[in-house]
């Protein structure tokens, strides 16, 4: 036969691939497309630069003699080097665009491409924050329209648009509460803020930042606030409470109206952490629950991106009582002409003289406003309601399917996230962290671990409405199989996980105790030894 | 005098009116590898239940509460420099602070070894 005269084998070399997979060490350290990427400092050269800048002409500058004399030590990468470096790193990264991201309380839902398309329209994308108001009427109208819908969905009379993250929104709300107490002349007396044991860590941190003293409200054993215990803690020195609803156990606080009434009767304010608004948007209006202030994470509920740390956006809705203290700047509209109220002087003229002042340099996260409004308008009132319902349905599906092998911490049904603890791992030697690391080998980003703190070895799963039944089934099957393997005594394989990740188990303890935060050039490092 | 324990997992050992205070072996084990400790300044006074120190592990950051009221007379800065000691010897060399008690009767409300063992077993 002379059919294959190039010498190319027509049958794969049998079995070799499997056996050699773990044995071959490549010269480069790369594993095909999995590139062993060096630090940018090691790729580039400190002495070089990727750009050619012309020599400065003339002697004049306005730096007043504080010009830098030394080099700043940036790696000198060329454009292709810099681009490849970051693309290679990004390929090692897990992202919502790659697969389910079940981090509880983080709401990693799909970020629709339509949002991106709209945000890139030149009229929004290229607008400078210092552009004159006459040239920014469309952008101001967009902020105002988004503000209208946020107020509509929450049933609240006012909203501060400028906070740039959930915790920043908390700060805004708590500063408004402080300002209101000062206006009442009670700021010196009302120094205590109550927060449940299951609260997000940012709640007590925010209260302390505002000068309050935080006290924990005990749980009632079903994962909710103990109303009677709360009432006992109330008094004329309480500034307010901070409660998340639905809470971090994935449960709706059934007594929320009674909680709000009790706090109001005691003269305090009710801050609601709106991180989990995505479970109730279109279903429940926080204004009807007696809330005085609540931040809304646009990067959660309204699908703007937040992988990799942001940018977040945390507009904060305020009740009638707190509205006068809203921060600057805010958008005002008269005869169809929009303007930004940016100064105290202007605010006084607009009857807003009680404002707590300016919270941010500019007007908020404009790019996120565009995306959030795009999400709202493309979903519509009924679509937003359905998104909330589907998020809750998906979480309950996961809860129901995993019940057979894993241990839910509280009786269902849950809201948008399902909370499990480590009782099902008892006596297996496998801990929550080992279970999470094994999920990495299965191709999943782990769920939230060890939070909330009110259950032991917590695993908090939030599937969001983005996942199909097929995707949820695959995810649940993978977790059930892991749970069975743990119970069958495969402890060692869990302790060794992750096996297939670019880096195996990291030594978090050493990293925390001896952090290396600064890169030093090899010759300096050698000289120091 | 024997060691007594609070419900927040601090241990107290009184010697005259000065008490040595630390976190229990059970607490240290639950925290996991301790990576950071923050202690109060000497001379500071605390009421029972005030947060007095911070201990942070790879799993969680926790407040350490004053199990009794009084004034800080000495702190163990060795555990600030080397937080790992808290895991190695939580009820010995890795004590946190010494407090001069202002109300010795507060000791009566604390648990003895056996009662704490029962308590920690449940929690």
Boltz contact constraints between the chains, C-beta under 6 A:
constraints:
  - contact:
      token1: [A, 450]
      token2: [B, 59]
      max_distance: 6.0
  - contact:
      token1: [A, 508]
      token2: [B, 58]
      max_distance: 6.0
  - contact:
      token1: [A, 509]
      token2: [B, 33]
      max_distance: 6.0
  - contact:
      token1: [A, 509]
      token2: [B, 58]
      max_distance: 6.0
  - contact:
      token1: [A, 512]
      token2: [B, 35]
      max_distance: 6.0
  - contact:
      token1: [A, 513]
      token2: [B, 35]
      max_distance: 6.0
